[in-house]
Each structure stands twice: as structure tokens, then as C-alpha cells.
Amino acid sequence: MPAAQALRRRRRGLTLALGAAVAAVLLLGSGCATVGYYAQSVGGHLAMLRQARPIGDWLADPATPAALRERLALAQQIRRYAVSALALPDNASYRRYAELGRGAAVWNVVAAPELSLTLKTWCYPVMGCVGYRGYFDRGAAEAEAQALRRDGWEAWVYGVPAYSTLGWTNWLGGDPLLNTFVRGSENELARLVFHELAHQVVFAAGDTEFNESYATAVERLGLARWQADAGRLPDDPAVARRRHDFRQITHRTRAALQALYASAAPEAERRARKAEILAAMRAEHAALKAGGHPAWAGFDGYDPWFANANNATLALQASYDGLVPAFERLFAREGSDFGRFHAAVQRLADLPRDQRHATLRALGP
């Protein structure tokens, strides 16, 4: 088939897919705002797919910068390892690359009430209800956050380097590698690929904490095995220490706020005590930077997070970390075998939400 004809057919296929998706939105939506949101989601994703080219094309192109060429070759090693060692899907995802010309794939909005760590949820076809809302335009995300704040929610907008379409777009070429994450460290690249592929293995509709904690467990367990099998160095000790300290600080803060919000104290007292807890959290971070540990000396990477921390940011953090220890214990129970582990997680996903969480909690403290 001539190249021009193949390109026209590919573009036509994408256009038809967009048209079909928008038609589905029109049927499923419940108002102009909903239709507009889904249209930007579908259009943004298909625009990203149109920019993606097979990795082989990038590697063969003499104009590809050497540093990018090295990263793409590494990404393909990681991709093959994900299949052979971690029992992750062998499909079209992460076999193409796109330069988006921006620093994030999408921008997510999260929100929580003033005196609660329960994320606001938005409901979508197939995915069910999740605790975030994504936009391909940062301005639209900021506008959504501002509207939520006017309605009394605590909100936050954050850039997302990658997201998963759960395998639904593999027929269109799958989720591509992006400039938003391939230039990070080798370990971070491996983490992200393992995490996003895990979403294509198991996904429990409407259970953000279960889905994200499972994928986070896969990324951590997978990275440890990748490092061991390939003889690669683990994370920089300073990076590992900062990540550990951040988790500990936020875990303690969430525990204190959960207890406060569940108490019978008057609202005014809970508001005042909440401010004290958040101030103590920020002071602990500042003390670490001021000399609490050498790993923190001069490091400002967490500054924006602590400056903007609220119920929404803390609740989001919990959704990624809250169930990870339980999944790690399940992995050990399954003989540290990834195939058996994924199957066990799928059995949990098939249970009602309360039952799956109770089963995970029963694995131990």
C-alpha cells in the first residue's frame, strides 16, 4: 500500500474512532458540560496518538538526538522485561513515542471537603467513579478547580506525566511513551511503565485506592526485580530517604486528621486543630531541610507539594500508598510470582468493594 494512502487510511480510522466515541458521549452524557468534557478527553487522546511514531522509526531517524535514542532503546528493554519477568501485557502500548511539546500528558483535578479526607468522585462509562478529573488543557483544569473551591471544596491541580487507557486503545496503537517521562532517571522510567501496564491487567471500576495501590505495588516490586536481575544500582540513597520521609510525614498527618474529622468536636475546633496539624507537617518538612538529614540538604523538590497541601492532596496520596503494604504481603503469599499475584488481585477485584478491602486488611497489619 502506498505510504500516502496508508496515512490517509490511518487518519480516517482515527477520525472515525473519534466520531464514534463522541457519538457514544452524546448518548451517555447528561448535559452540554458533560458532552464537552468527554469531547476534549477523546479529542486530546487521539491528538496524542496521531503524534506517536513507532520506536523503530525514531531509532532509525538520523535526526533523533543521541540522548533520546538511548532513552527509547532503554524503554524497549524495560518493555520487554515487563512481559518476560513481570507477567505484564505484551501488546501495542509503549512501543511508540510522541513529543507533545508540553510538560504533562494531562492535568488532573482532585477535591475533598473541608473536614474530610474523602476524595470527590466523578463517574465515567466503563471506568466507574474515580477520584480525579483529567484535562488536556491546564487552563480548563484550573477553571474546574476554581469552580470547586467556590462551592466549598478544597481542590488541587497537578500535572500527570502518563495515564492508562486500560488497554482499550491498543487497536489504535496503544498508550505511547511520551516526552513527559522518558527523560527521567532509569528507575523512574521503569516505575512508570510497570505502573501503567499494571492498570491493563487488573482494574476494579470505581475503586481508585485499590487500583492505584495495586499499580504502585507492581511498580515497586517490579523495579526491585529489574534492578536485581539486571545488576543495576538501586535508587540513590538520598532519593530513597526523601521518599521514605515524605511517606512517613504524610501518613502521620493523615492519621491525625482522620481522627480529628471523626471526632465529635465542634466545627470551629476541628478547623483550628486542622490548621495546627497542617502547620506541624510543614514545620517537620522545613526542619528536615534545615538539617534533619543530609539527604534533604538544599533539596526543594517537595516544596510546592507542602505549600499547597490540603485534604485533597493528602487524600490523593493515600489512594496511591494506602493499600500497598497489603498488596506486597499478597505478593509474598503468592510465592513472589507475578503471574499468580496478578491472578490473586483479579480475584479480589471481582469481589464487592467492601469485601475486597476487608480481605486485603486481613492479610496483616
N, C-alpha and C positions, 0 to 999 in steps of 0.2 A: 504493500500500500504506500503510495507517495507520502512524503512527510507532511506536506501541506494538507492533504486530505485527512491524514491521521490526526493532525492538530485540530482541524475543523470538527472532526467527529468527537474528539475529546472535549472540546469546548461545548459542543452541542449536548453531549452527555451531561456535563456539569450544569448547563442551563436547564435541561430537563429535570435534573435532580433538584435544583433549586426551585423550579416551578412546582414540582410535586410536593416538596417539603413545605413551601409557602401555602399550597392548597390545603395540606393537612393542618397547617396552623389556622387557616381560616375556618376549618371545620371544628377544630378543637378549642380555639380561642374563645374568650368570653368578653370581648370588647376591643376597641381600637388600640388601647395601650398594650394589651396582650399580643395582638397581631403584630404590632410594631416591634415589640421586644423579640418575638420569635423570628421575624424577618431579618433583624440585624444579626441575630445569632447564626441563622442559616447562611445569610449572605457573607458574614465575616469569616465563617469557617471555610466556605467554598472559595472565597478570595484567597485564603491562605493556601488551600490545596492547589489552586492554579499557579501559585508562585513556586511550588515544590518541584524539584527535579531529582531523578534517581541519583543516588550517591555515586554510582559509576560514572555518570556524566560529569559530576563535579571533579572527581578524581582524574578523569581524562582531559579535562579542560586546562590548558596551559595557563589560563588567566586566573585560575584558583590560587589564592595566596597559600604559601607553604604551610603556615600555621593552621589555616582552615583545613587543608588537605590532611595534615597529621591528625587533627581532631576527628574528622569524618572517618578516617581509617580506624582510629581507636573506637569510635562509636560503633562501627560494624563488628569489631572484636567483642565489644560488650553485648551487642545484639545477639551474636551467635552464642555467646556464653549463657545469656538469659534462657535460650532454648535448651541447650545441651545440659546445663547444670542446675537450672532453677525451675525447670518444667514450665516456663512461661511460653506464651503463644508464638508459633512460627508462622507469621502472617505478614501482611504488607506494611504494617506500622514500623516507623523508624528506619525505613530503608530509602527514604528520600529526604531532601534538605531544602529549606526555604529561608531566604533572607527577607525578614519582614520590614526592616528599616525602623524598628521601634524596640524599646527595651522590655516589653512584656507581650505575651501572646494575647492575654485578656486582662481586664481589671475586674476583680470581684468585689462585691459589696456584701458585708456582713453586718448584722444588727442584733441587739439584745435589749431587753427592758432595763430601766434604770436600776432596779433592785432584783436582778435575776441574772444567772449565767446560762439561761436557755436561749439558744440562737433562734431568731426569727426564721421561719422556713418559707420557701417558695415551692410550689408544686408544678411539675412538668410531666408531659406524656413520657412513658417508659421509665424515666428515672425516678418517678415518685417525688416526694417532698425532700428538699435538701436545704442546708443552712447557708446558702450563698446565692448570689445572683450575678452572673457574669456579663460583661460588656466588652465589645471590641473597641469602643471609643472611651477613653478615660473621662472625657467631659461628661458623657452620659452617665457613667458610674458615679462621678462626684455629684451630679444633679440628683440621682436617686438617693444617695446618702444624705444630702441636704434635706430632701423631702421627708426622709425617715426621721431625721433629727427634729424637724418641725412638728412631727407627730409624737415626739417624746421618746424616741428610740435612741440608744447610743449606737453609732454606726462607725464603720471604718472601711476604707477603700485600699486595696493592696494589689500590686501587680503580680500576675501569675506567669511564670516562665513557660509552663506547658500545661496541657489538660488532656484528658482522655475522652474519646467518643465511644468508649466501651466496646470497640470493635465494630460498631455499626457502619463506619465509613471505610472499612477495609476494601470494599468493592470499588471505592473511588481512589484508592491508593493508600489508605490508612493515615494514621496520625504521623506527621513528618517530624524529623529533627528540625530544630529552629535555632536561629542565631541567638535567641534569648537564653539559651542554656548550654550550647555546645562548647563555648569558650571558657567555661568554669574549670575547676580542678577535675582531674580524672575521677576522683572519688565522688564528686558531686554529680558528674555526668552519669556515672554508673547508678548512683542512687536514684536519679530521676527516671532513667529508662526502666529500671526494675520496678519502681513505684507505679509508673503509669501503665506498664504492661500488666501489673497485678490487677488493676481495675478491669482488665479484659477477661480475667479468669473468674473472679467472683465479684458480684455486685448485688447487694441487698437494697432493693428500692426503698427509699425513704429513711435510710439509716446511715447518716453521714459519719457518725462516730465509728461505727462498725467498719464501713468501707475504708475510711482514711486510716484508721489504726491498723487494719489488715495490710494495706498497701505500705504503710510505714514500716511494719514488721518485716515485710518482704524485702524492702529496700535495705534495712539494717542487716538482716540475716544474709541476704544475697551479697551485700558489699563485703561482709566478713569472709564469706566463702570465696568470692572473687579475689580478694587480697591474698588469702591463704593459698589458693590453687595457682595463682599467677606469680607468687612470690613478691607481691608488691607491698610497699610500705603502708601501714595503717594511717589513719588521719594524723595530721600534725598534732602532737600532744597539746599544744596551746589551743587549737581549734576544738579538739575533743573536750578539753577542760571548760572552755567557754560554753559549749553546747550543753554540757552536763550542768554547769552552774545555772544557766538560763532555765533549764527544765526544773531544777530544784526550786529556784526562786518563784517561778510561775505556779508550780504545783502547790507550794505553801500558801501563796496568795489566793489561789482558787479555793483551797480548803478553808481558809479563814473567811472568805466572802460567802462561800456556800453556807457555812454555819451561821453567819450573820443574817443572811437573807432568809434562812429557815426559822430564825428566832421570832419571838413574839414582841420584840422591842418596837416601840413606836417608830413610824416612818422617819421622823426627823432625827431620831437617834441612830437609825440604820444609815441614813445618809451621812451623818457626821462620822460615824465609825468607818464607813466605806472609804471616805476621804483619807482617814488616818491609815488604813491598811494599804491603800494605793501609794500614799506618801512614803510609808515604810518600805514598800517594794522598790520604789525609785531610789530611796536612800541606800538600800542594800546594793543596788547596781552601782551607784556612784562610789560607794566605799570599795567595791571590788576594783573599779577603775583607778581609784586613788592609791591603791597599794595592797588590796586584799589578796591578790595573787598575781605573780609575774605575767601570767597568760593574758591578763586584762590590761596591762600597762599600755596606755596610748590607744587602745582599741575602741573605736566609736561605732562599730557596725550595728550594735543593738540600740544605739541612742534613739533613732526615730521610733522604734517599737515602744520603748519605755516612755517616751514623751507623749505618745498617743494612746497608751494603754487604757482600756476601759473594759466593760463587761463583754463587749463584742470580741475584742482581740483575745481576751482570756478564754472565752468560750470556744473560739476557733482553735486556739492552741490545744485545748482539751480534746477536741474532736480528732486531732492528729496523734495525740500521745496517750489518751486515756486508757485504751484497751491494749496497747502494745505489749505490756508485760504478760498479759493473759495469752495473747497470740504466740509470744515467744515460748511460754510454757507448753502450749499446744504443739508447737513445732518439736520441742524436745520429746513430748509424749509420743509423737508420730515417728520417733527414731531419727529426727533431723533429716527426714526425707521430704523433699519439696513436693513431689507428686502426691504423696499421702497427706501432707499438710494441706495442700490446696483442696483435696477431696474432703478433708475434715471440715475445712472452713465453708465449703459449699453446703455441706450437711447442716451447718449452723445457719447459713443464710436461708435455708429452706424452712427454718422454724419461725414461728411468730416472734416479733421483735423482743418482747419481754423474756421469752423462753431462751432465745439465743444469748442475750446478755446474762441471764442467770446462769446458763451453762458455762459461759466464759468465766464468770466470777467464781464458780465452783471449782475452777482449776487451782485456786490457791491465792493467797494474798500477794 
